[in-house]
């Protein structure tokens, strides 16, 4: 790992993508992400401050990261999230600053996020059936997400990519309707086969790059400061205890050739 020459893991994959989970909290309870009875939330003192997140990002960028994505939980429920985007937006060397969101709060925040320096958004959308949406999200309102997508488009947070989780294939009825909606509104769609961390079930994302271990270019930072070399692995390196550069170095050195299992984490606190 040499400064400014790019970061490479032991399998000669260039690591230039940092995904940052800013919270384990969410305003939905999607059936494939969160248990119905809720989760044990991280304490406020455990969560990285915006200043800590920005410093980790600055160091990562100085070492070769040029793509940063903000995730959650649901990142828009983190108080002051626009301020974090503004902090990250000022870091020279980030060519792609994006966010994955469920879209519920986009109508409120899209314009502010764009002004703060966010480039684009990915929005989760698994169905266009109002009743199915309420069922899958345990009470969410589809109309809020659709309004949020339109607001994000108007604000220039483009290209907007839609993340659609499928059970078996992109030929399922819900997925086909989402695909048609994206075609009509000039949105990009990515079909993500439902994953299982504890059983090691994952596959390549249709229309995206995720899930292809041979070309994986990412590290993940959890809301409580753990740097993960792999979503489907239990290695984690604490940026507070080890220091940022040491944590990054260990994550690079121990990034596996391919994912296996993760019995520690959940999607809501890693960011998917």
HELIX and SHEET records of a PDB file:
HELIX    1   1 UNK A   44  UNK A   46  5                                   3    
HELIX    2   2 UNK A   50  UNK A   63  1                                  14    
HELIX    3   3 UNK A   75  UNK A   77  5                                   3    
HELIX    4   4 UNK A   81  UNK A   89  1                                   9    
HELIX    5   5 UNK A  106  UNK A  116  1                                  11    
HELIX    6   6 UNK A  130  UNK A  137  1                                   8    
HELIX    7   7 UNK A  142  UNK A  155  1                                  14    
HELIX    8   8 UNK A  173  UNK A  184  1                                  12    
HELIX    9   9 UNK A  213  UNK A  215  5                                   3    
HELIX   10  10 UNK A  239  UNK A  242  1                                   4    
HELIX   11  11 UNK A  244  UNK A  253  1                                  10    
HELIX   12  12 UNK A  267  UNK A  270  1                                   4    
SHEET    1   A 9 UNK A 188  UNK A 193  0                                        
SHEET    2   A 9 UNK A 161  UNK A 166  1                                        
SHEET    3   A 9 UNK A 120  UNK A 124  1                                        
SHEET    4   A 9 UNK A  96  UNK A 101  1                                        
SHEET    5   A 9 UNK A  67  UNK A  71  1                                        
SHEET    6   A 9 UNK A  17  UNK A  21  1                                        
SHEET    7   A 9 UNK A 218  UNK A 221  1                                        
SHEET    8   A 9 UNK A 226  UNK A 228 -1                                        
SHEET    9   A 9 UNK A 237  UNK A 238 -1                                        
END                                                                             
